[in-house]
Amino acid sequence: MRLDKYLAAIRILKSRSLAKTAADEGMIYLNGTKAKASSVIRPEDIIEIDIPRFYKKLKVLGTPAKNMKRSGSSSFYQVLEERKKELI
């Protein structure tokens, strides 16, 4: 599954276009390197999202089905690190 699609599906970012923009601007890392929105994610991958509002480091546990319910989205990742940032 594409990185941008995954982040929108698990509801870490609100939309696929927002995830694509964040990746294009170098705010998303996949296994320690800057990621493209089209990068393919697999279980055990580490995703780091460093946007102005927050920083999250996630471990991919699986990929969601097409018509997934909101309540099940957190079962596809494990939060390794998380912090909110103050907006200046």
Summary of the structure (lengths in Angstrom):
residues: 88
radius of gyration: 12.0
end to end distance: 34.9
largest distance: 38.1
contacts: 234
relative contact order: 0.21
helix: 26%
strand: 31%
